[in-house]
């Protein structure tokens, strides 16, 4: 009998090379499988993305930049339109006043564009929490528009101007009772004011005040029927409240305190401004006060600032409730996790 070595030596060489080729191929496949597995593990650990996903993210990032740019540009145009509205509607505006209004409008539009086009604003609050700023801009526009139409009807009577003027007279007469904001607005004028000038201030104050009240009521209704400020997105305190420091003390307590302060100031400001003006001087010159542009912007600021503070206070109170609810939910989850852990041990 022949031994095993003799049998191995007698095997033809082409058979040996064939089996060596198959073994080498299997070994290479095995090593390739190990490399693929290692590469997949590396991707799972370090989050390496494929070229396709990187390209998709770049496209989405470019779309976000374009969307932010177009939104900022549109808002800037709307702000410019609000500022130049009186100069466009009024017919007795000088060329110097129009140039000044255009300069102020460009500055306001540039500020709005920069604030909305950057990653994080520095002055404008609730940038990514609509419809807060939309309601404020709408209130400002309608106040300026109504007052401009009412003032233009004094020079050239139109049906729309007559309607707005009649509404202003009705509202101004209804709100002209002792210690009311409209009565105090009339007291800002000097004693030399004529009855026509006093009536012009009263009507403008009535229109501005009722517009601010309607806008405030609409904002409250929008808050009730929507889940503001979440609305299916994350609420970033740093972006939406750039002037508010969330790290100084308890967040909920500071939000509630600022909410109360804003609501109190919003309620008292229509009374405080005329009172301070009447105490600091003998009154505002009736001729300068009843000038069309001065009357429009004075009454707009007199009604817009308190309503804006009211809205800010309501919004901050809503955010405080949201943070408190999130803390309550997180606390319940933590207690549930601790209970499960204790039962496991």
C-alpha positions in Angstrom: 0.0 0.0 0.0 1.1 3.6 -0.6 1.2 6.2 2.1 -0.8 9.4 2.1 2.3 11.5 1.2 2.8 9.3 -1.9 -0.8 9.8 -2.9 -0.5 13.6 -2.4 2.6 13.6 -4.5 0.9 11.8 -7.3 -2.0 14.3 -7.6 -1.7 16.3 -10.8 -0.5 19.8 -10.5 -3.4 21.5 -12.3 -5.8 20.1 -9.7 -3.7 21.6 -6.9 -3.6 25.0 -8.7 -7.3 24.8 -9.2 -8.0 24.3 -5.5 -5.5 27.0 -4.6 -7.3 29.5 -6.8 -10.7 28.6 -5.3 -9.2 29.0 -1.8 -7.6 32.3 -2.6 -10.8 33.6 -4.1 -12.8 32.6 -1.0 -10.2 34.2 1.3 -10.4 37.4 -0.7 -14.2 37.4 -0.5 -14.0 36.8 3.2 -11.6 39.7 3.6 -13.8 41.9 1.4 -16.8 41.0 3.6 -14.8 42.0 6.7 -13.9 45.4 5.0 -17.5 46.1 4.2 -18.6 45.2 7.7 -15.9 47.4 9.2 -16.9 50.3 6.9 -20.5 49.9 7.8 -19.6 49.9 11.5 -17.5 53.0 11.0 -20.5 54.8 9.4 -22.8 53.8 12.2 -20.4 55.0 14.9 -19.2 58.3 13.3 -22.2 59.1 11.2 -20.4 59.1 7.8 -23.0 59.9 5.1 -23.0 58.9 1.5 -22.3 61.3 -1.3 -26.0 61.2 -2.3 -27.2 62.3 1.2 -24.5 65.0 1.4 -25.6 66.4 -2.0 -29.3 66.3 -0.9 -28.4 68.2 2.3 -26.6 70.8 0.3 -29.5 71.3 -1.9 -31.9 71.5 1.0 -29.5 74.0 2.7 -29.4 76.1 -0.4 -33.2 76.1 -0.6 -33.4 77.2 3.1 -30.9 80.1 2.4 -32.9 81.2 -0.7 -36.2 81.0 1.3 -34.8 83.0 4.1 -33.5 85.7 1.7 -36.8 86.0 -0.2 -38.7 86.1 3.1 -36.5 88.9 4.4 -36.7 90.8 1.2 -40.5 90.6 1.1 -40.8 91.8 4.8 -38.4 94.7 4.1 -40.6 95.7 1.1 -43.8 95.6 3.3 -42.1 97.7 6.0 -41.1 100.3 3.4 -44.7 100.4 2.1 -46.0 101.0 5.6 -43.6 103.9 6.2 -44.3 105.7 2.9 -48.1 105.2 3.0 -48.9 108.7 4.4 -46.6 110.4 1.8 -48.3 108.6 -1.0 -51.9 109.2 0.1 -51.6 112.8 1.4 -51.6 115.5 -1.3 -50.2 118.4 0.9 -46.8 116.8 1.6 -43.7 118.8 0.6 -40.9 117.4 -1.3 -38.6 117.6 1.7 -41.0 115.6 3.8 -41.3 113.0 1.1 -37.5 112.6 0.9 -37.3 112.3 4.7 -40.0 109.6 4.6 -38.2 107.7 1.9 -34.9 107.8 3.9 -36.7 106.5 7.0 -38.4 103.8 5.0 -35.1 102.6 3.5 -33.5 102.5 6.9 -36.4 100.6 8.4 -36.5 98.2 5.4 -32.7 97.6 5.6 -33.0 96.9 9.3 -35.8 94.4 8.7 -33.9 92.7 5.9 -30.8 92.3 8.0 -32.7 91.0 11.0 -34.6 88.4 9.1 -31.8 87.3 6.8 -29.3 86.4 9.5 -29.1 83.2 11.4 -30.1 84.9 14.7 -31.6 88.4 15.1 -30.4 91.0 17.6 -33.5 93.2 18.0 -36.6 91.8 16.4 -38.4 89.3 18.7 -40.5 86.3 17.7 -38.9 86.1 14.3 -39.6 82.4 13.9 -42.9 82.4 15.8 -45.7 83.6 13.4 -48.1 85.3 13.5 -46.9 87.6 16.2 -45.0 90.1 14.0 -47.5 89.7 11.2 -50.3 90.9 13.4 -48.2 93.8 14.7 -47.3 94.9 11.1 -50.9 94.5 10.0 -52.0 96.7 13.0 -49.4 99.3 12.2 -50.4 99.4 8.5 -54.1 99.7 9.0 -53.7 102.4 11.7 -51.4 104.4 9.4 -53.7 103.8 6.4 -56.9 104.8 8.2 -55.4 107.9 9.6 -53.9 108.9 6.2 -57.2 108.4 4.5 -59.0 110.4 7.1 -56.5 113.3 6.9 -56.6 113.3 3.1 -60.4 113.7 3.2 -59.9 117.0 4.9 -58.3 118.4 1.7 -60.2 116.4 -0.9 -63.4 114.6 0.2 -63.8 111.0 -0.9 -66.3 108.3 0.0 -63.8 106.2 1.8 -62.3 109.2 3.6 -65.8 110.3 4.6 -66.5 106.8 6.0 -63.3 106.6 8.0 -63.9 110.1 9.3 -67.4 109.3 10.4 -66.1 106.2 12.2 -63.5 108.3 13.8 -66.0 110.9 15.0 -68.3 108.1 16.4 -65.5 106.3 18.2 -63.9 109.5 19.4 -67.1 110.8 20.8 -68.0 107.5 22.4 -64.5 107.3 24.1 -64.4 110.9 25.1 -65.3 110.6 28.8 -63.4 111.7 31.9 -60.0 110.0 32.4 -60.3 108.0 29.2 -57.2 107.7 26.9 -59.0 109.8 24.2 -59.8 112.6 26.7 -56.2 112.6 27.9 -54.9 112.7 24.3 -57.0 115.9 23.8 -55.3 117.4 26.9 -51.9 117.2 25.3 -52.8 120.2 23.2 -52.2 123.7 24.4 -55.0 125.9 25.6 -54.9 127.9 22.4 -56.2 125.0 20.3 -59.3 125.6 18.3 -62.3 123.3 18.5 -61.5 122.0 15.0 -58.0 121.1 16.1 -59.3 119.4 19.2 -61.8 117.4 17.2 -59.1 116.4 14.7 -57.0 115.0 17.5 -60.0 113.3 19.1 -61.1 111.6 15.9 -57.5 110.4 15.1 -57.1 109.1 18.6 -60.4 107.2 18.3 -59.5 105.6 15.0 -56.0 104.6 16.2 -57.3 103.3 19.6 -60.1 101.2 18.1 -57.7 99.7 15.4 -55.3 98.7 18.2 -58.1 97.1 20.2 -59.4 95.1 17.2 -55.8 93.9 16.4 -55.3 92.9 20.0 -58.5 91.0 20.1 -57.6 89.2 16.8 -54.2 88.3 18.2 -55.8 86.7 21.3 -58.3 84.8 19.1 -55.4 83.4 17.0 -53.6 82.3 20.2 -56.8 80.5 21.3 -57.4 78.6 18.1 -53.8 77.6 17.4 -51.0 76.0 19.4 -48.8 79.0 19.3 -45.8 79.3 19.6 -45.1 75.6 18.8 -47.2 74.9 15.6 -45.3 71.7 14.9 -41.9 73.3 15.2 -39.3 73.8 17.9 -39.4 77.1 19.7 -35.9 78.6 20.1 -35.7 81.1 22.9 -32.4 82.5 21.8 -33.7 83.3 18.3 -37.2 84.5 19.2 -36.2 86.4 22.3 -32.7 87.8 21.5 -32.9 90.5 24.2 -33.9 88.0 26.9 -31.3 86.1 28.8 -32.7 82.6 29.7 -29.8 81.7 31.9 -30.2 84.4 34.6 -32.5 82.8 37.2 -35.5 80.5 36.7 -36.8 80.8 33.2 -40.5 80.5 34.0 -40.4 83.0 36.8 -38.6 85.6 34.7 -41.0 85.0 31.8 -44.0 85.5 34.0 -42.5 88.6 35.6 -41.8 90.2 32.2 -45.2 89.2 31.0 -46.9 91.0 33.9 -44.7 94.1 33.5 -45.5 94.3 29.8 -49.2 94.0 30.3 -49.2 96.6 33.0 -47.2 99.0 30.9 -49.5 98.3 27.9 -52.5 99.2 30.0 -51.0 102.4 31.6 -49.1 103.8 28.6 -52.1 105.5 26.9 -52.7 107.3 30.2 -49.1 108.0 31.2 -47.9 109.6 27.9 -50.5 112.5 27.8 -50.1 113.0 31.6 -46.4 113.3 31.3 -46.7 115.7 28.3 -49.2 117.9 30.2 -46.9 118.0 33.2 -43.7 118.7 31.4 -45.0 121.7 29.4 -48.0 123.8 28.8 -49.0 121.5 26.0 -48.1 120.8 22.4 -48.5 123.5 19.8 -51.8 122.8 18.1 -50.5 123.8 14.6 -47.6 121.4 14.7 -49.7 118.7 16.4 -52.5 118.8 13.8 -50.2 118.7 10.8 -51.1 115.7 8.8 -47.8 113.7 9.0 -47.3 114.6 12.7 -50.8 113.7 13.7 -50.7 110.4 11.9 -47.4 109.2 13.4 -48.1 110.6 16.8 -51.4 108.9 17.2 -50.1 105.7 15.6 -47.3 105.5 18.1 -49.7 106.4 21.0 -51.9 103.4 20.1 -49.4 101.0 18.6 -46.8 100.9 21.5 -49.3 100.0 24.3 -51.0 97.3 22.1 -47.5 95.9 21.2 -46.6 95.7 24.8 -49.9 94.0 25.6 -49.2 91.4 22.8 -45.6 90.9 24.1 -46.9 90.3 27.6 -49.5 87.8 26.5 -46.9 86.0 24.3 -44.4 85.7 27.1 -47.0 84.4 29.4 -47.9 81.8 26.8 -44.3 80.7 26.5 -44.0 80.5 30.3 -47.0 78.1 30.4 -45.4 76.1 27.6 -42.1 75.7 29.5 -43.9 74.8 32.7 -46.0 72.1 30.8 -42.8 70.7 29.2 -41.1 70.5 32.6 -44.1 68.7 34.0 -44.1 66.2 31.2 -40.3 65.7 31.6 -40.7 65.2 35.3 -43.4 62.6 34.8 -41.1 60.7 32.4 -38.2 60.8 34.8 -40.4 59.5 37.7 -41.6 56.7 35.4 -38.1 55.8 34.4 -36.9 55.8 38.0 -39.9 53.5 39.0 -39.1 51.1 36.2 -35.4 51.0 37.3 -36.3 50.4 40.9 -38.6 47.5 40.0 -35.8 46.0 37.8 -33.4 46.0 40.8 
